[in-house]
Amino acid sequence: MRYSFSDFLAKIAKFLFDETTRDPNSRFICKGQLGDFAACTCIDATNEISCINAQFVDADVFLHLNGHYKTINKITFHGNNFQDLPDRALFGEVEHHSLHTLNLSANYIVNLNSHALQGMPNIRVLDLSNNEIVLRPQDTDFLSHTPLITHLYLRRSFTSSVNRTKQFDLLMRLFSNANLVNLQYLDLSYNFLTSVPYTLACPFPSLSGLDLSQNLFQTISMNTTCLQGVDVIDLSRNHFRELDENFRRNFANYLPAETLIMRNSFHCNCHSAEYIQWIRSTNSIKEKNMLTCARASPANFMGARLVEVPLHKLDCSVKLTSNQGSGLDIFLVLPLIIAKFLFS
C-alpha cells in the first residue's frame, strides 16, 4: 500500500499529538491490582515499587506483586496501617532474591512476626522507622532470614511505654539470633531511650555507625570492646548537661579518636570544671569546638564555647535548672513530642 505525502504528514502529526498529550506519569502505573492505587508507583527501569500514604490495612497487598514483577530491587510501603505483619512470608511462597532495599516505615506496625521476612535473603537495607513495635518472645527470629543487612533503621520504632527492661532483653535476643555480621549502620534515634543494653553493639562485628541521637540520655554505659571498629556514635540532642565520671572514665576514654558526636545543652557553673577540662583534653569527641554552654552561671557565659569558657570565672550564683537559659531545652525536646503525636 502506497501512502501519499499528505498521509505521511497526518501520521507524523498524530504521533506528535499522542506524545504531547500522553500522561507523563502513565509509565509509572503499576501492573496488576496495585495499578488501581494512585499512591503506588512502579519504575521498571530501576525495578522499584513504592506505595506512600496508600492507607493499606492488610499486608496481603504484598501478594499482589507476585506474578507481575519477577525482579524487584527496592520496595517502599510508607504511611499505611498494617499494625501486624503476617505470620508468614510477606510474599507468600514467592522468593525475591534481587530485593536489596525494603522500607516499611510509618505503617503503625506493632507486631513483627518471625516469618515475615522469609524469601528475601539478600536485603541490605531495612527501614522499620516510625512504627509502634512491641517485641514478643515469638518475634526474636524476625531478622534471622536476612543475614546480609548492612543498614538497619529503627528510628522512632520503639516508643511504647511497656517494660523497657523486658523489651531490651527481647531486642538483644533478636539481634543475636539474626547473626548480622555485615551490619554497618544502626539507627535507634528518636526512641525516648534513657539507657541501652550494655552489649548493644556486640552482635555486630562490622558496625561503623551508631545513631542514638534525639533520645533522653543523661549518661550512657556500653561495652567498649565491641565499639573498637565504630567510626561514629551520635549522641546529639539528648539530655546530657554534663559528662559524668562514669561516662568519661569507663566509656569515652576507651573509644577510638573522634568517635562521639555530643551536641547537647551543656551546663556551665562552679561544678563544671572537671568535665569541661576533660572535654578539652580528650580526642574522643568529634567537633568539640562546636560545644557550648547552653546555660551558664554567671549568665553572660551562656553560648560560650566549652573549650574557651574561663573556668575560674564560673560560679553558682544562677540556678541552671530554673527557667533561665536560652530555651534550647525546649527545642531539643519539641521534635520528640511532635514526632510522638504525628505518628501516633
N, C-alpha and C positions, 0 to 999 in steps of 0.2 A: 504494500500500500504506500502510495506516494503522498507526502504532505506538502501543502503549499507553504510559501513563506509566511502567509498570514496565520496558518495553523501553527507554525513553529513559534511565532511571536505570542500567540494565545497560550501555548503550553508554558512558555517562559514566564508570561505574566501570571498564570495560575500558580506556578511553582513559587514565584516570589511572593505572591499573596499568601499562600499557605505558610511559608516560612515566617512571614512578618506577623501573622495572626495566631500562630501556634502558641499555646501557653508555655512559657519557658520552664515552668516547673513540672510540666507533664512528664518529663523524662525521669522525675524523681518519685513518681507514683509507684507504690509497692505492688507486687504481684499478690494474687490471692485475696484473702479476706482483709488483710492489712490495707489494701488499696481503698477500702471504704472509709478510712480514717484520715482526715486531712492532717492530723497531728503526727502522722507517720511518714517518713521519707526514706527512700531506698536509693542508694547511689551505687549503680552497677560497676562503675569504673574503679571504685575503691572497695567494693564489697562491704559496704556499711549500711546498717539498718538502724533507724532512730525513731522512737516514739516518745515525744516530750509533751507532758501535760495532756495525755490522751484519756486520763481518768479510767484506765482499765482497773477492774477489781478482781479479775480471775486470771491466775497465772497460766491458765490453759492457752492464753493468747500466744505463748511461745511455740505451741504446737502448730500454729498457722504458718510458721516459717518453713516447716518441713515440706518437702516436695516442690517448693518453689525456688529455694536457694540452697544449692549444694556447697557453695563456697561462701562463707561469711567470715570476714576478718574482725569486724567491730560491731557490737550491739549496744545500743543505749536505750534503756527504758527508764525515763526520769519523770517524776511528777505524776505517778499513778497511785493506786491504793490497794496494793496486793495484800498487805498485812502478813499473810503467811506464804512462804514459799512451799511448793508442793512436796509431799513425802515421796517423791520420785524424781527422776531427772527432768529438768526444765523442758527438754526437747523430747521427752519420751525415750523411745528406743533408738532414735537417730543420733549419731555422733557427729560433732562438728570439730574436726581436727585442725581446721585452719583458723578457728576463732582465737584471737590473741588478746582482745580487749572486751571486757564485759562491765558495763556501767548500769548498776541497779540503784542509783541514788534517789533519795527523796520519794520513796514509794510506801512510806509508813510500814515498812517491814518490821514485824515483831519477832516471829519465829522463823528460823533459818531452815531447819530440816537437813539431815546429814546426806541425803541422796540428791539434793537439788543440783549440784554441780557435776554430776556424773556425765560422761560423754563429751566433755570439753577439756581434755587433758593438757592442752597447750596454751592455756590462758597465761598471759604475762602480766596484765593489768586488771585488777578487780577493784571496783569502786562501790562501796556499800554506804557511802556517806549520807547524812541527813535522814536516817531511819530511826526506829524506836526499838532496837534489838534488845531482847531479853534472852540471854542464853539459858538453855536447858541441858541436862546431862546427855540427852539423846542427840544433841546438836554438835557434839565435840569432834565429830568426823567430817564436818561440813567442808573443810578445806583440804581434806586428805586426797581428793580426786584431782587437785590442781597443783601439783608439786613444783611447777615451773614459774610460779608467780614471782615477779621481781618488784612490783609496786602494789601495795595494799593500802587503800584509802578507807579509813574508818572515822572520818571527820564528822563529829556530832552524830555518832551512831549509837552510843550507849548513854542515854540521858535519863533513863528510868530511875526512880528512887528506890528500887529494890535493893536488897542486901548487896553492897558493893564487894564485901569480902568473898561472898559466895560467887559473885559474877567474875571477880578476878581469878578465882580458882578455876572456874569453867573456861575462862578466856585462855589461861595458860595451858590447860588440857587441850583446847582447840588448836593452839599454836604448836604444841609438842606433837600432837597426832598428825599435823599437816606436813611435818618434815620439810619446811620451806627453806632449804639450804641455799636457794638462789635469791631470796628476798633482799632487796637493796634499800627499799624505802618504805617506812611505816608511818602513816598519818593518824594520830589519835587526838588531834586538836578539837577544841570546842566540845569537850565531853564532860565538863564540870568536875573534872578529876581533882582530888586533893592529894592523892598518892597513886603510885603504880606498883605492881608486883616487883619485888627486888630483882627477880630473874627475868624481867620483861624481855630483854634483848638476847638472852641466852639461846633460844631456839633458832636464831638467825645468824649463822656464821658469816654471811656475806653482807650484813646490814651496814650501810654507809650513811643513811639519813633517817633521823627520828624526829618527828614533829609533835611536840607536846605543848604547843602554843595555845593561847586562849583557854586555859583551864584555870584552876583555883589553887595552884601550888603555892605554899609559903616556904617550903623546903622540899628536898627530894633525896631519896636514897636508892641507889641501884648497884648491882654487881658490875663494877667497872672492868673486871676481867673480860666480860662479854661485850665491852664497848671499845676495845682497842682498835678495831677497824672502822669505827664510825668517824665520819668527817664532820657531821653537823648534828647537834642536838638543839632544837629550837625550843626555848623556854620563855619566849617573849609573851608579854601581855598576860602574865599570871599575877599572883598576889605576893610576889617577893618584895618585901620592904627593906630587908637586909639579907645578907648571906650568912647564915649561922655557922658555928664552928663545925658541926657535923657535915654540912654541905661542903665546906671548904676542905676540911681535913680528910674526910672519908669518901668524898665523891669527886669533886672538881680537880683536886690535886693529882688524881690518878688518870685523868683524861688526856688524850693527845692534844697538842697545841692547837689553839683557835678552834675548839670544838663547839663551845657554848655560844648561843645567841641569847642574850639576857636583857633585852629591853623591857624594863619594868618600872613601876613607880617607886623608886627608892626613897627612903627617908634619910635625912642627914641631920644629926644633932650630936649632943655630947657623948652619946653611946655608940656612935657610928665609926669611930676612928679605926677600930680593928678590921672590920670588913672592908672599909674603903682602902686601907693600906694593903690589904690582901689583893684587892682588885688591881691596884697599881703594880703589884709585883708579879702577879700570875700571868702565864701565857695561855691559859685555858680558854679565856673569853675572847671571842671574835668582836672586833669593832668596839672595844671597851671605851674608846674616846667618845663614843656617842651616848654613853650612860650619864644621866643627870640626876640631880636632886629634885624629885617631884614635889617634896615637901621638905622644909628646912627650918631650923632654928639656929640663929635668927632668920626671919623670913626673907631677908634680902639675898640669901644664898639659894633661894628657890630657882631652879633652872641651871645652876652651876654644874659644870662637869665634875664627875666624881674624881677624875684624875687631876683636877685643878683646885677643887674647893679647899680653902685653908682650914685644916683640921683644928688648929689651935684656936680658931675663932668661932667654931661651932659651940653652941650651948644648949640648954634645955629650958629656955625661957618660954618657948612656944610648945603647946601640946600638939603633937603631929597627928594624933588620932582624932582631932576635932575637925570641924568643917573648914578650917583654914587650909589653904593649898590651892593648887592650880586647877582642880577639878578633873585631873587626869584619871582618877579612880572611876569616876562616872563613865568616862569614855572607854575605859577598859572593860567594864562590866556590861555596858549597854549593848554591845554586839551579841554577847551571850544571851541576854534577856530577849532581844529581838529575834534571834535565831530560835529560841525556845518556843516563842508564840507563833512565829511564822511557819514553822514546820510541824506544829502540834495539831 
